[in-house]
Amino acid sequence: MEVFAVKLKELREEKRLTQIKLAEVLKCRPMTITNYEKGKSCPSLRLLCMIAQYFAVSTDYLLGMSDIREGNQCNNKLCCMSEKLDEEGRQKVEQFIEFLIYQKEINR
């Protein structure tokens, strides 16, 4: 979470955006951006994808899994597919992913 917090703040400041303006762009509350940048919370899959697309970076870069910054319009198949769903569909996908992660952890 700390890596994401640092990278989000870095990217926002590079574009000379306030937290309020970024929140408007992402259609979320300014406090949401504040909490992300302080490492107090993490974005949903949908919002993570929106952030990556807005800043033209990969989700891997945002999450600290890659130092390669450049992304493209559709840098993650799962993110691109989720854009075609409504909110209920995205929530179901997120729940299923959480279930798979949980299942993997208990099978270790």
MMTF fields as JSON, N, C-alpha, C and O atoms, coordinates in Angstrom:
{
  "mmtfVersion": "1.0.0",
  "mmtfProducer": "UNKNOWN",
  "numBonds": 431,
  "numAtoms": 432,
  "numGroups": 108,
  "numChains": 1,
  "numModels": 1,
  "chainsPerModel": [1],
  "groupsPerChain": [108],
  "chainIdList": ["A"],
  "bondAtomList": [4, 2, 8, 6, 12, 10, 16, 14, 20, 18, 24, 22, 28, 26, 32, 30, 36, 34, 40, 38, 44, 42, 48, 46, 52, 50, 56, 54, 60, 58, 64, 62, 68, 66, 72, 70, 76, 74, 80, 78, 84, 82, 88, 86, 92, 90, 96, 94, 100, 98, 104, 102, 108, 106, 112, 110, 116, 114, 120, 118, 124, 122, 128, 126, 132, 130, 136, 134, 140, 138, 144, 142, 148, 146, 152, 150, 156, 154, 160, 158, 164, 162, 168, 166, 172, 170, 176, 174, 180, 178, 184, 182, 188, 186, 192, 190, 196, 194, 200, 198, 204, 202, 208, 206, 212, 210, 216, 214, 220, 218, 224, 222, 228, 226, 232, 230, 236, 234, 240, 238, 244, 242, 248, 246, 252, 250, 256, 254, 260, 258, 264, 262, 268, 266, 272, 270, 276, 274, 280, 278, 284, 282, 288, 286, 292, 290, 296, 294, 300, 298, 304, 302, 308, 306, 312, 310, 316, 314, 320, 318, 324, 322, 328, 326, 332, 330, 336, 334, 340, 338, 344, 342, 348, 346, 352, 350, 356, 354, 360, 358, 364, 362, 368, 366, 372, 370, 376, 374, 380, 378, 384, 382, 388, 386, 392, 390, 396, 394, 400, 398, 404, 402, 408, 406, 412, 410, 416, 414, 420, 418, 424, 422, 428, 426],
  "bondOrderList": [1, 1, 1, 1, 1, 1, 1, 1, 1, 1, 1, 1, 1, 1, 1, 1, 1, 1, 1, 1, 1, 1, 1, 1, 1, 1, 1, 1, 1, 1, 1, 1, 1, 1, 1, 1, 1, 1, 1, 1, 1, 1, 1, 1, 1, 1, 1, 1, 1, 1, 1, 1, 1, 1, 1, 1, 1, 1, 1, 1, 1, 1, 1, 1, 1, 1, 1, 1, 1, 1, 1, 1, 1, 1, 1, 1, 1, 1, 1, 1, 1, 1, 1, 1, 1, 1, 1, 1, 1, 1, 1, 1, 1, 1, 1, 1, 1, 1, 1, 1, 1, 1, 1, 1, 1, 1, 1],
  "groupList": [{"groupName": "MET", "atomNameList": ["N", "CA", "C", "O"], "elementList": ["N", "C", "C", "O"], "formalChargeList": [0, 0, 0, 0], "bondAtomList": [1, 0, 2, 1, 3, 2], "bondOrderList": [1, 1, 2], "singleLetterCode": "M", "chemCompType": "L-PEPTIDE LINKING"}, {"groupName": "GLU", "atomNameList": ["N", "CA", "C", "O"], "elementList": ["N", "C", "C", "O"], "formalChargeList": [0, 0, 0, 0], "bondAtomList": [1, 0, 2, 1, 3, 2], "bondOrderList": [1, 1, 2], "singleLetterCode": "E", "chemCompType": "L-PEPTIDE LINKING"}, {"groupName": "VAL", "atomNameList": ["N", "CA", "C", "O"], "elementList": ["N", "C", "C", "O"], "formalChargeList": [0, 0, 0, 0], "bondAtomList": [1, 0, 2, 1, 3, 2], "bondOrderList": [1, 1, 2], "singleLetterCode": "V", "chemCompType": "L-PEPTIDE LINKING"}, {"groupName": "PHE", "atomNameList": ["N", "CA", "C", "O"], "elementList": ["N", "C", "C", "O"], "formalChargeList": [0, 0, 0, 0], "bondAtomList": [1, 0, 2, 1, 3, 2], "bondOrderList": [1, 1, 2], "singleLetterCode": "F", "chemCompType": "L-PEPTIDE LINKING"}, {"groupName": "ALA", "atomNameList": ["N", "CA", "C", "O"], "elementList": ["N", "C", "C", "O"], "formalChargeList": [0, 0, 0, 0], "bondAtomList": [1, 0, 2, 1, 3, 2], "bondOrderList": [1, 1, 2], "singleLetterCode": "A", "chemCompType": "L-PEPTIDE LINKING"}, {"groupName": "LYS", "atomNameList": ["N", "CA", "C", "O"], "elementList": ["N", "C", "C", "O"], "formalChargeList": [0, 0, 0, 0], "bondAtomList": [1, 0, 2, 1, 3, 2], "bondOrderList": [1, 1, 2], "singleLetterCode": "K", "chemCompType": "L-PEPTIDE LINKING"}, {"groupName": "LEU", "atomNameList": ["N", "CA", "C", "O"], "elementList": ["N", "C", "C", "O"], "formalChargeList": [0, 0, 0, 0], "bondAtomList": [1, 0, 2, 1, 3, 2], "bondOrderList": [1, 1, 2], "singleLetterCode": "L", "chemCompType": "L-PEPTIDE LINKING"}, {"groupName": "ARG", "atomNameList": ["N", "CA", "C", "O"], "elementList": ["N", "C", "C", "O"], "formalChargeList": [0, 0, 0, 0], "bondAtomList": [1, 0, 2, 1, 3, 2], "bondOrderList": [1, 1, 2], "singleLetterCode": "R", "chemCompType": "L-PEPTIDE LINKING"}, {"groupName": "THR", "atomNameList": ["N", "CA", "C", "O"], "elementList": ["N", "C", "C", "O"], "formalChargeList": [0, 0, 0, 0], "bondAtomList": [1, 0, 2, 1, 3, 2], "bondOrderList": [1, 1, 2], "singleLetterCode": "T", "chemCompType": "L-PEPTIDE LINKING"}, {"groupName": "GLN", "atomNameList": ["N", "CA", "C", "O"], "elementList": ["N", "C", "C", "O"], "formalChargeList": [0, 0, 0, 0], "bondAtomList": [1, 0, 2, 1, 3, 2], "bondOrderList": [1, 1, 2], "singleLetterCode": "Q", "chemCompType": "L-PEPTIDE LINKING"}, {"groupName": "ILE", "atomNameList": ["N", "CA", "C", "O"], "elementList": ["N", "C", "C", "O"], "formalChargeList": [0, 0, 0, 0], "bondAtomList": [1, 0, 2, 1, 3, 2], "bondOrderList": [1, 1, 2], "singleLetterCode": "I", "chemCompType": "L-PEPTIDE LINKING"}, {"groupName": "CYS", "atomNameList": ["N", "CA", "C", "O"], "elementList": ["N", "C", "C", "O"], "formalChargeList": [0, 0, 0, 0], "bondAtomList": [1, 0, 2, 1, 3, 2], "bondOrderList": [1, 1, 2], "singleLetterCode": "C", "chemCompType": "L-PEPTIDE LINKING"}, {"groupName": "PRO", "atomNameList": ["N", "CA", "C", "O"], "elementList": ["N", "C", "C", "O"], "formalChargeList": [0, 0, 0, 0], "bondAtomList": [1, 0, 2, 1, 3, 2], "bondOrderList": [1, 1, 2], "singleLetterCode": "P", "chemCompType": "L-PEPTIDE LINKING"}, {"groupName": "ASN", "atomNameList": ["N", "CA", "C", "O"], "elementList": ["N", "C", "C", "O"], "formalChargeList": [0, 0, 0, 0], "bondAtomList": [1, 0, 2, 1, 3, 2], "bondOrderList": [1, 1, 2], "singleLetterCode": "N", "chemCompType": "L-PEPTIDE LINKING"}, {"groupName": "TYR", "atomNameList": ["N", "CA", "C", "O"], "elementList": ["N", "C", "C", "O"], "formalChargeList": [0, 0, 0, 0], "bondAtomList": [1, 0, 2, 1, 3, 2], "bondOrderList": [1, 1, 2], "singleLetterCode": "Y", "chemCompType": "L-PEPTIDE LINKING"}, {"groupName": "GLY", "atomNameList": ["N", "CA", "C", "O"], "elementList": ["N", "C", "C", "O"], "formalChargeList": [0, 0, 0, 0], "bondAtomList": [1, 0, 2, 1, 3, 2], "bondOrderList": [1, 1, 2], "singleLetterCode": "G", "chemCompType": "PEPTIDE LINKING"}, {"groupName": "SER", "atomNameList": ["N", "CA", "C", "O"], "elementList": ["N", "C", "C", "O"], "formalChargeList": [0, 0, 0, 0], "bondAtomList": [1, 0, 2, 1, 3, 2], "bondOrderList": [1, 1, 2], "singleLetterCode": "S", "chemCompType": "L-PEPTIDE LINKING"}, {"groupName": "ASP", "atomNameList": ["N", "CA", "C", "O"], "elementList": ["N", "C", "C", "O"], "formalChargeList": [0, 0, 0, 0], "bondAtomList": [1, 0, 2, 1, 3, 2], "bondOrderList": [1, 1, 2], "singleLetterCode": "D", "chemCompType": "L-PEPTIDE LINKING"}],
  "groupTypeList": [0, 1, 2, 3, 4, 2, 5, 6, 5, 1, 6, 7, 1, 1, 5, 7, 6, 8, 9, 10, 5, 6, 4, 1, 2, 6, 5, 11, 7, 12, 0, 8, 10, 8, 13, 14, 1, 5, 15, 5, 16, 11, 12, 16, 6, 7, 6, 6, 11, 0, 10, 4, 9, 14, 3, 4, 2, 16, 8, 17, 14, 6, 6, 15, 0, 16, 17, 10, 7, 1, 15, 13, 9, 11, 13, 13, 5, 6, 11, 11, 0, 16, 1, 5, 6, 17, 1, 1, 15, 7, 9, 5, 2, 1, 9, 3, 10, 1, 3, 6, 10, 14, 9, 5, 1, 10, 13, 7],
  "groupIdList": [1, 2, 3, 4, 5, 6, 7, 8, 9, 10, 11, 12, 13, 14, 15, 16, 17, 18, 19, 20, 21, 22, 23, 24, 25, 26, 27, 28, 29, 30, 31, 32, 33, 34, 35, 36, 37, 38, 39, 40, 41, 42, 43, 44, 45, 46, 47, 48, 49, 50, 51, 52, 53, 54, 55, 56, 57, 58, 59, 60, 61, 62, 63, 64, 65, 66, 67, 68, 69, 70, 71, 72, 73, 74, 75, 76, 77, 78, 79, 80, 81, 82, 83, 84, 85, 86, 87, 88, 89, 90, 91, 92, 93, 94, 95, 96, 97, 98, 99, 100, 101, 102, 103, 104, 105, 106, 107, 108],
  "secStructList": [7, 2, 2, 2, 2, 2, 2, 2, 2, 2, 2, 2, 2, 2, 6, 6, 7, 7, 2, 2, 2, 2, 2, 2, 2, 2, 6, 1, 7, 2, 2, 2, 2, 2, 2, 2, 2, 6, 6, 1, 7, 7, 7, 7, 2, 2, 2, 2, 2, 2, 2, 2, 2, 2, 2, 6, 5, 7, 2, 2, 2, 2, 6, 6, 1, 7, 1, 7, 7, 5, 7, 7, 6, 6, 7, 7, 2, 2, 2, 2, 2, 2, 6, 6, 1, 7, 2, 2, 2, 2, 2, 2, 2, 2, 2, 2, 2, 2, 2, 2, 2, 2, 2, 2, 2, 2, 6, 7],
  "xCoordList": [0.829, 0.0, 0.874, 0.515, 2.008, 2.891, 3.435, 3.543, 3.778, 4.3, 3.237, 3.528, 2.023, 0.939, 0.749, 0.584, 0.771, 0.579, 1.617, 1.283, 2.861, 3.955, 3.821, 3.971, 3.541, 3.455, 2.265, 2.373, 1.141, -0.025, 0.262, -0.048, 0.844, 1.16, 2.161, 2.014, 3.169, 4.172, 3.52, 3.775, 2.678, 2.02, 1.095, 1.052, 0.365, -0.555, 0.222, -0.161, 1.299, 2.091, 2.784, 2.93, 3.211, 3.824, 2.854, 3.259, 1.58, 0.556, 0.045, -0.841, 0.611, 0.221, -1.272, -1.952, -1.75, -3.153, -3.295, -2.446, -4.352, -4.686, -5.403, -5.849, -5.511, -6.273, -7.734, -8.392, -8.227, -9.619, -9.837, -10.818, -8.927, -9.069, -8.972, -9.737, -8.034, -7.915, -9.185, -9.645, -9.739, -10.993, -12.115, -12.921, -12.165, -13.171, -12.989, -13.958, -11.743, -11.442, -11.867, -12.43, -11.59, -11.872, -13.28, -13.68, -14.024, -15.406, -15.474, -16.258, -14.612, -14.621, -14.47, -14.354, -14.473, -14.355, -12.888, -12.017, -12.605, -11.221, -10.59, -9.393, -11.385, -10.859, -10.37, -9.465, -10.969, -10.526, -9.094, -8.269, -8.797, -7.434, -6.48, -5.38, -6.895, -6.072, -5.732, -4.577, -6.74, -6.51, -5.59, -4.78, -5.699, -4.796, -3.361, -2.439, -3.184, -1.833, -1.204, 0.018, -2.015, -1.504, -1.35, -0.89, -1.739, -1.627, -2.672, -2.501, -3.754, -4.807, -5.813, -6.515, -5.89, -6.797, -6.27, -5.374, -6.854, -6.472, -7.681, -8.816, -7.442, -8.567, -9.144, -8.486, -10.377, -10.988, -10.282, -9.525, -10.531, -9.954, -10.341, -9.506, -11.605, -12.094, -11.372, -10.954, -11.221, -10.57, -9.072, -8.48, -8.463, -7.051, -6.831, -5.877, -7.715, -7.621, -7.818, -7.124, -8.764, -9.003, -7.775, -7.411, -7.137, -5.927, -4.818, -4.149, -4.621, -3.584, -3.836, -2.91, -5.067, -5.389, -5.193, -4.644, -5.632, -5.512, -4.053, -3.713, -3.192, -1.782, -0.946, 0.262, -1.58, -0.905, 0.265, 1.361, -0.002, 0.978, 0.311, -0.908, 1.121, 0.552, 0.094, 0.584, -0.833, -1.258, -0.1, 0.033, 0.724, 1.903, 2.819, 3.364, 2.985, 3.815, 3.204, 3.91, 1.912, 1.248, 1.383, 1.502, 1.363, 1.411, 2.834, 3.033, 3.822, 5.211, 5.708, 6.727, 4.999, 5.395, 6.302, 6.862, 6.438, 7.276, 7.799, 7.124, 9.009, 9.567, 9.254, 9.536, 8.672, 8.313, 7.046, 5.985, 7.181, 6.103, 5.039, 3.847, 5.482, 4.568, 3.509, 3.79, 2.306, 1.189, 0.587, 1.109, -0.499, -1.232, -2.688, -3.034, -3.529, -4.938, -5.592, -6.541, -5.084, -5.678, -4.538, -4.207, -3.935, -2.711, -2.931, -1.963, -4.149, -4.422, -5.739, -6.777, -5.694, -6.894, -8.065, -9.195, -7.81, -8.876, -9.492, -10.713, -8.663, -9.173, -10.02, -11.1, -9.518, -10.258, -11.595, -12.602, -11.599, -12.847, -13.831, -15.033, -13.324, -14.219, -14.899, -15.977, -14.28, -14.877, -16.191, -17.024, -16.369, -17.57, -18.74, -19.859, -18.48, -19.508, -20.152, -19.572, -21.338, -21.95, -21.37, -20.573, -21.771, -21.218, -21.441, -20.545, -22.626, -22.923, -22.001, -21.512, -21.773, -20.881, -19.46, -18.797, -18.979, -17.622, -17.492, -16.466, -18.529, -18.488, -18.409, -17.691, -19.141, -19.105, -17.715, -17.211, -17.1, -15.752, -14.776, -13.951, -14.861, -13.981, -14.172, -13.196, -15.424, -15.694, -15.114, -14.566, -15.229, -14.696, -13.175, -12.593, -12.535, -11.075, -10.657, -9.705, -11.364, -11.067, -11.231, -10.429, -12.258, -12.476, -11.303, -10.818, -10.846, -9.726, -8.46, -7.706, -8.224, -7.05, -7.16, -6.195, -8.336, -8.573, -8.331, -7.663, -8.88, -8.732, -7.263, -6.826, -6.508, -5.087, -4.351, -3.485, -4.702, -4.021, -4.323, -3.432, -5.547, -5.853, -5.309, -5.195, -4.976, -4.419, -2.899, -2.291, -2.29, -0.808, -0.306, 0.904],
  "yCoordList": [-1.191, 0.0, 1.256, 2.27, 1.18, 2.343, 2.743, 3.93, 1.749, 2.029, 2.755, 3.752, 2.258, 2.897, 4.337, 5.238, 4.56, 5.903, 6.877, 7.987, 6.458, 7.317, 7.595, 8.733, 6.556, 6.723, 7.589, 8.412, 7.409, 8.237, 9.712, 10.566, 10.005, 11.398, 11.975, 13.111, 11.191, 11.611, 11.977, 13.044, 11.078, 11.293, 12.514, 13.313, 12.639, 13.771, 15.089, 16.041, 15.136, 16.366, 16.686, 17.857, 15.665, 15.886, 16.591, 17.424, 16.25, 16.887, 18.179, 18.833, 18.541, 19.762, 19.785, 20.798, 18.637, 18.514, 18.568, 18.057, 19.179, 19.092, 17.773, 17.126, 17.382, 16.174, 16.368, 15.429, 17.578, 17.877, 17.681, 17.062, 18.206, 18.079, 16.619, 16.179, 15.867, 14.458, 13.702, 12.83, 14.031, 13.398, 13.681, 12.8, 14.903, 15.241, 14.397, 13.884, 14.258, 13.474, 12.015, 11.398, 11.481, 10.071, 9.83, 8.694, 10.928, 10.856, 10.165, 9.245, 10.659, 10.157, 11.358, 12.496, 11.104, 12.187, 12.558, 11.692, 13.827, 14.236, 13.458, 13.168, 13.118, 12.364, 10.982, 10.413, 10.456, 9.164, 9.271, 8.4, 10.341, 10.566, 10.762, 10.21, 11.542, 11.766, 10.435, 10.186, 9.583, 8.285, 7.39, 6.658, 7.434, 6.657, 7.144, 6.344, 8.461, 9.019, 8.861, 8.914, 8.672, 8.434, 6.94, 6.544, 6.122, 4.685, 4.099, 2.993, 4.833, 4.367, 3.454, 2.696, 3.52, 2.641, 2.434, 3.139, 1.448, 1.099, 1.236, 1.063, 1.546, 1.683, 0.334, -0.702, 0.38, -0.813, -1.097, -0.266, -2.254, -2.621, -1.601, -1.175, -1.219, -0.251, 1.081, 1.66, 1.57, 2.868, 2.775, 3.72, 1.658, 1.462, 1.56, 2.189, 0.938, 0.994, 2.411, 2.845, 3.123, 4.509, 5.368, 6.205, 5.17, 5.93, 5.61, 6.515, 4.33, 3.922, 4.534, 5.035, 4.495, 5.063, 6.577, 7.125, 7.241, 8.703, 9.139, 10.08, 8.452, 8.842, 8.118, 8.339, 7.255, 6.501, 5.686, 5.679, 4.999, 4.091, 2.727, 2.601, 1.724, 0.389, 0.225, 0.902, -0.669, -0.978, -1.622, -1.43, -2.375, -2.964, -1.875, -2.009, -0.809, 0.303, 0.923, 1.163, 1.179, 1.776, 0.918, 1.436, -0.383, -1.303, -1.695, -2.46, -1.158, -1.44, -2.786, -3.288, -3.369, -4.677, -4.541, -5.526, -3.316, -3.05, -1.624, -0.723, -1.443, -0.092, 0.552, 1.732, -0.22, 0.307, 1.118, 0.597, 2.382, 3.323, 3.371, 3.488, 3.281, 3.476, 2.395, 1.204, 2.842, 1.929, 2.273, 3.109, 1.628, 2.008, 2.161, 2.05, 2.409, 2.646, 1.442, 1.582, 0.283, -0.926, -1.837, -2.798, -1.529, -2.196, -3.471, -4.143, -3.81, -4.995, -5.582, -4.922, -6.808, -7.433, -7.417, -7.134, -7.715, -7.738, -6.351, -6.222, -5.327, -3.958, -3.579, -3.004, -3.906, -3.559, -4.271, -3.691, -5.527, -6.283, -5.721, -5.664, -5.309, -4.811, -3.507, -3.185, -2.768, -1.513, -1.751, -0.851, -2.961, -3.275, -3.684, -3.864, -3.829, -4.261, -3.072, -1.988, -3.283, -2.265, -2.423, -3.327, -1.546, -1.556, -2.888, -3.388, -3.464, -4.746, -5.844, -6.677, -5.839, -6.83, -6.684, -7.68, -5.437, -5.196, -5.666, -6.228, -5.436, -5.884, -7.4, -7.943, -8.083, -9.546, -10.047, -11.009, -9.396, -9.778, -9.568, -10.439, -8.428, -8.16, -9.2, -9.676, -9.555, -10.568, -11.917, -12.634, -12.264, -13.532, -13.547, -14.551, -12.451, -12.368, -12.491, -13.204, -11.803, -11.904, -13.347, -13.828, -14.036, -15.436, -16.297, -17.144, -16.088, -16.865, -16.629, -17.565, -15.385, -15.067, -15.765, -16.353, -15.693, -16.353, -17.854, -18.454, -18.45, -19.883, -20.263, -21.282, -19.449, -19.712, -19.66, -20.491, -18.684, -18.52, -19.677, -20.117, -20.176, -21.273, -22.615, -23.561, -22.698, -23.941, -23.999, -24.952, -23.004, -22.994, -24.012, -24.135],
  "zCoordList": [0.0, 0.0, 0.0, -0.599, 0.668, 0.749, -0.619, -0.928, -1.434, -2.778, -3.598, -4.257, -3.555, -4.298, -3.831, -4.655, -2.533, -1.973, -2.518, -2.933, -2.512, -2.988, -4.478, -4.921, -5.241, -6.698, -7.097, -8.006, -6.427, -6.744, -6.477, -7.307, -5.34, -5.007, -6.006, -6.457, -6.342, -7.331, -8.663, -9.222, -9.158, -10.445, -10.398, -11.333, -9.302, -9.165, -9.165, -9.844, -8.408, -8.325, -9.646, -9.996, -10.379, -11.692, -12.639, -13.45, -12.53, -13.378, -12.758, -13.307, -11.61, -10.886, -10.568, -10.73, -10.112, -9.739, -8.228, -7.498, -7.773, -6.358, -6.129, -7.077, -4.882, -4.575, -4.978, -5.424, -4.82, -5.18, -6.679, -7.093, -7.483, -8.937, -9.38, -10.239, -8.797, -9.151, -8.759, -9.497, -7.62, -7.182, -8.183, -8.481, -8.698, -9.704, -10.957, -11.517, -11.39, -12.59, -12.402, -13.306, -11.22, -10.945, -10.412, -10.159, -10.246, -9.736, -8.367, -8.137, -7.474, -6.103, -5.162, -5.616, -3.885, -2.911, -2.711, -2.796, -2.447, -2.171, -1.016, -1.045, -0.003, 1.131, 0.69, 1.299, -0.358, -0.898, -1.387, -1.107, -2.119, -2.619, -1.455, -1.45, -0.472, 0.726, 1.39, 1.735, 1.568, 2.216, 1.396, 1.965, 0.068, -0.775, -0.599, -0.441, -0.627, -0.551, 0.834, 0.969, 1.842, 3.197, 3.479, 4.55, 2.51, 2.679, 3.606, 4.119, 3.825, 4.727, 4.046, 4.714, 2.722, 1.992, 0.576, 0.111, -0.087, -1.46, -2.368, -1.926, -3.629, -4.555, -4.956, -4.864, -5.399, -5.986, -7.308, -7.81, -7.854, -9.14, -10.209, -11.006, -10.215, -11.208, -11.081, -12.084, -9.855, -9.656, -9.933, -10.454, -9.592, -9.903, -11.412, -11.87, -12.169, -13.631, -14.153, -15.072, -13.564, -13.979, -13.708, -14.534, -12.562, -12.211, -13.201, -13.7, -13.489, -14.441, -15.817, -16.455, -16.267, -17.573, -17.585, -18.541, -16.543, -16.502, -16.57, -17.287, -15.82, -15.784, -16.843, -16.932, -17.646, -18.715, -18.168, -18.729, -17.056, -16.476, -16.327, -16.437, -16.08, -15.884, -14.437, -13.534, -14.243, -12.877, -12.115, -10.906, -12.809, -12.163, -11.616, -10.521, -12.37, -11.902, -10.643, -9.664, -10.666, -9.507, -8.254, -7.143, -8.442, -7.307, -6.903, -5.959, -7.63, -7.284, -7.777, -7.302, -8.722, -9.249, -10.474, -10.955, -10.968, -12.128, -12.039, -11.54, -12.532, -12.607, -13.945, -14.154, -14.849, -16.157, -16.0, -15.654, -16.258, -15.986, -17.07, -16.786, -18.303, -19.415, -19.462, -19.335, -19.647, -19.854, -21.195, -21.932, -21.499, -22.692, -22.316, -21.14, -23.265, -22.972, -22.311, -21.54, -22.615, -22.045, -21.619, -22.314, -20.464, -20.077, -19.275, -18.918, -18.993, -18.198, -18.679, -18.631, -19.134, -19.712, -18.739, -19.137, -17.48, -16.491, -16.312, -16.22, -16.262, -16.131, -17.341, -17.205, -18.512, -19.726, -19.786, -20.193, -19.38, -19.398, -18.376, -18.635, -17.22, -16.174, -16.582, -16.083, -17.475, -17.942, -18.693, -18.797, -19.211, -19.976, -19.082, -19.562, -17.783, -16.846, -16.144, -16.079, -15.627, -14.779, -13.369, -13.117, -12.466, -11.116, -10.41, -9.731, -10.566, -9.926, -10.459, -9.696, -11.754, -12.359, -11.856, -11.567, -11.748, -11.241, -9.793, -9.409, -8.995, -7.6, -7.519, -6.679, -8.387, -8.402, -8.793, -8.212, -9.775, -10.195, -9.04, -8.763, -8.367, -7.23, -6.131, -5.55, -5.843, -4.816, -5.222, -4.385, -6.49, -6.962, -6.851, -6.44, -7.21, -7.105, -5.638, -5.32, -4.753, -3.322, -2.847, -2.047, -3.331, -2.989, -3.463, -2.714, -4.695, -5.223, -4.414, -4.151, -4.018, -3.192, -1.837, -1.35, -1.243, 0.042, -0.075, 0.767, -1.127, -1.35, -1.494, -0.961, -2.208, -2.405, -1.067, -0.794, -0.242, 1.051, 1.999, 2.726, 2.008, 2.938, 2.45, 3.23, 1.172, 0.623, 0.696, 0.209, 1.291, 1.379, 2.324, 2.514]
}
